[in-house]
Amino acid sequence: MSLKSWKIALATCSTLPEFECDDDFLHAALKKRGIDHTPVVWNDPKANWSSFDACLVRTTWDYTQHLEDFRNWLRSTAVKIRLFNPLVLIEANLDKRYLRALEAAGIPTVPTHWLESGTRHELAVILKEKGWRSAFLKPAVGVGSQQTLPFNDNAESIETAQQHLDEHQGDGIFLLQPFLKSVQTKGELSLIYFDHEFSHAVQKVPVAGDYRVQDDFGAKDFPVTPPAAALELAESLLKVLPARALYARVDLLFASDGRPMLNEFEQIEPSLFFRHRPQAATDFVNALISRLESE
């Protein structure tokens, strides 16, 4: 048992799907260590955040629909209690433009052309300039596969993609990337870390013909031993952060030659796949207690 009886808020959303149960392992680990933990909807006006010692941001999956409200909530909550991850990491992670900074720091990332809002971008011209036969659109602010679209360089496909971009461009910046065919076979590799210590890795593979690696869309996930190059990339990434992350998930895709590349870096509300390594929940709680007792 820890020396103090900690009271922790687990920030969630009002639209959490009933089938989401992966964090049950975390709840059990918190209970075993005698930590009082309460799921609290992040934008519940009745929530008394000051009554907690800390807040774990876990399943706030609707934040992209209320971005400014969420940003304000983060800042006000961080003044009252300790926030995990730290505010500086969460704020940077709200927008996928963090990939620019990581790429500038030398982290291999999926090649990205940034489509800034406020102007019309001709996808046919860009694909020709890049020499990409197929590409992928996704918003800079989004979770899951919201507003994503793969397409190729034939006229009909580009027209569909252009309409998609024109329709949603007002919502903010979009990323244009080459479509990596390996995502349909190898899927995406997720490496999970607690307090910068590697915990476990999970391979997420979409159903045949799809590209979406979330289980919401029927994708399968299973534990794997990650290749050394993937571990090296993830650990290099963690070294350049402005603060130490309590928890993080590094999502990698693979180039045609097998090289891992950073696709996304999750520090806000990622699934941590406790079901594939139940001991991971205990490790997470131990890391949390160590943080709480350090200050």
SVG drawing of the C-alpha trace seen along z (x, -y; Angstrom):
<svg xmlns="http://www.w3.org/2000/svg" viewBox="-24 -31 42 43">
<polyline fill="none" stroke="black" stroke-width="0.4" points="0.0,0.0 1.2,-3.5 1.7,-5.8 -1.3,-8.0 -4.8,-7.2 -4.9,-8.8 -8.1,-10.0 -7.9,-9.9 -10.3,-11.1 -10.4,-9.1 -11.5,-11.6 -14.0,-10.1 -16.8,-11.3 -20.5,-11.0 -20.6,-9.0 -18.3,-6.1 -19.4,-3.0 -20.6,-0.1 -18.2,2.4 -15.2,0.4 -13.8,2.5 -10.1,2.6 -9.6,0.1 -11.3,2.6 -7.8,4.0 -6.6,0.5 -9.6,0.1 -8.8,3.4 -5.1,2.5 -6.1,-0.8 -8.4,0.9 -5.8,3.5 -3.4,0.7 -6.2,-1.0 -6.5,-4.0 -9.9,-5.7 -10.7,-6.2 -13.8,-7.7 -14.7,-8.1 -15.7,-11.7 -17.1,-13.1 -14.6,-15.8 -17.2,-18.5 -19.6,-17.7 -20.4,-21.2 -21.1,-19.5 -17.6,-17.9 -15.5,-19.1 -12.0,-18.5 -10.4,-20.1 -11.7,-17.1 -9.2,-14.9 -5.4,-14.5 -4.9,-14.0 -6.7,-13.4 -5.8,-10.6 -7.1,-11.6 -8.3,-8.2 -11.3,-8.0 -12.2,-11.6 -13.0,-10.4 -15.3,-13.3 -12.8,-16.1 -12.3,-16.7 -15.9,-17.8 -15.4,-20.4 -11.7,-21.3 -11.6,-24.7 -13.8,-23.7 -11.5,-20.7 -8.4,-22.9 -9.9,-25.3 -10.9,-22.4 -7.3,-21.0 -5.8,-24.4 -8.3,-25.0 -7.9,-21.5 -4.1,-21.6 -4.2,-24.6 -6.3,-22.7 -4.7,-19.2 -2.0,-17.2 -2.9,-16.2 -1.6,-13.1 -0.2,-13.3 1.3,-16.8 -0.5,-19.7 2.5,-20.6 2.3,-17.1 -1.5,-16.9 -1.8,-20.4 0.9,-19.6 -0.8,-16.3 -4.2,-17.8 -3.1,-18.6 -1.1,-16.2 1.2,-19.1 3.3,-17.7 4.6,-15.4 6.4,-18.3 8.3,-19.0 9.2,-15.3 10.3,-15.0 12.5,-18.1 14.0,-16.4 15.1,-13.5 12.3,-11.0 11.4,-9.1 7.7,-9.9 5.3,-9.0 5.9,-11.6 3.3,-14.3 2.2,-17.2 0.3,-19.8 -2.9,-21.2 -3.4,-24.4 -7.0,-25.7 -8.0,-29.0 -7.0,-28.0 -8.0,-25.4 -5.5,-22.6 -5.6,-20.8 -5.0,-17.2 -4.3,-16.1 -1.5,-18.6 0.0,-17.7 0.0,-13.9 1.7,-14.5 4.4,-16.7 5.0,-14.1 4.9,-11.1 2.3,-9.3 0.0,-6.9 -2.2,-6.6 -2.6,-8.8 -4.4,-9.3 -6.2,-12.2 -6.8,-12.7 -7.5,-15.8 -4.9,-17.2 -7.4,-17.0 -9.3,-13.8 -9.6,-10.4 -10.1,-6.9 -10.6,-7.2 -12.8,-10.3 -12.8,-12.1 -10.0,-9.9 -10.0,-8.8 -7.7,-6.7 -7.7,-7.4 -5.6,-6.9 -4.6,-9.0 -7.4,-8.0 -9.8,-10.9 -12.8,-9.6 -11.0,-8.8 -9.3,-12.2 -12.6,-13.9 -14.1,-12.1 -11.1,-13.0 -11.2,-16.6 -14.9,-16.9 -14.1,-15.3 -11.3,-17.8 -13.3,-20.8 -16.2,-19.8 -14.1,-19.4 -11.3,-21.8 -13.1,-24.5 -12.8,-22.2 -9.0,-22.8 -5.7,-21.5 -5.5,-18.2 -2.6,-15.8 -1.9,-14.3 0.3,-11.2 1.2,-8.4 -1.0,-5.4 1.2,-2.7 0.0,0.6 1.6,2.4 -1.2,1.1 -3.6,3.6 -1.3,6.5 0.9,5.6 -1.5,3.1 -0.2,0.7 2.3,1.5 1.6,-0.1 4.3,-0.3 3.0,-1.2 5.2,-2.9 4.7,-3.8 7.0,-6.4 9.2,-5.9 9.6,-2.2 8.5,0.2 5.5,2.3 4.2,4.2 3.4,4.0 0.3,4.8 -0.2,5.4 -3.5,4.1 -4.6,5.5 -7.7,4.4 -10.2,6.7 -9.4,7.7 -9.7,4.7 -9.9,2.1 -7.3,-0.2 -8.8,-1.0 -7.0,0.6 -9.5,-0.1 -11.5,2.8 -14.7,0.7 -14.3,1.6 -13.6,5.3 -9.8,5.1 -7.9,7.7 -5.2,6.9 -2.8,9.2 0.5,9.0 3.8,9.1 7.5,8.8 8.4,5.5 11.5,5.4 14.6,3.6 14.2,0.8 10.7,0.0 12.0,-0.1 14.9,-2.3 12.5,-4.8 10.1,-5.0 12.9,-5.5 14.5,-8.2 11.1,-9.9 10.6,-9.8 14.0,-11.4 13.0,-14.6 9.8,-15.3 9.6,-18.5 8.3,-16.6 8.3,-12.9 5.1,-11.1 3.4,-8.9 1.9,-6.9 2.3,-7.0 1.5,-4.9 3.8,-5.0 1.9,-4.0 4.1,-2.9 3.6,-2.0 6.1,-0.3 7.6,-1.5 7.9,0.9 11.4,1.8 10.3,2.6 11.5,-0.5 9.2,-1.7 7.9,-5.2 5.9,-7.2 2.3,-7.4 0.9,-8.9 2.1,-9.5 -0.8,-9.2 -0.6,-10.9 -4.2,-11.9 -6.7,-9.0 -5.2,-6.0 -6.4,-2.5 -3.4,-0.9 -4.4,2.7 -4.2,3.9 -6.1,7.1 -3.0,8.2 -0.7,7.9 -2.8,7.7 0.4,7.0 0.7,3.7 -2.1,2.2 -0.2,2.9 2.9,1.3 0.9,-1.7 -0.5,-2.1 3.0,-1.7 4.3,-4.4 1.4,-6.7 2.0,-6.2 5.7,-6.9 4.8,-10.2 2.3,-11.1 4.7,-10.4 7.5,-12.3 6.0,-15.7"/>
</svg>
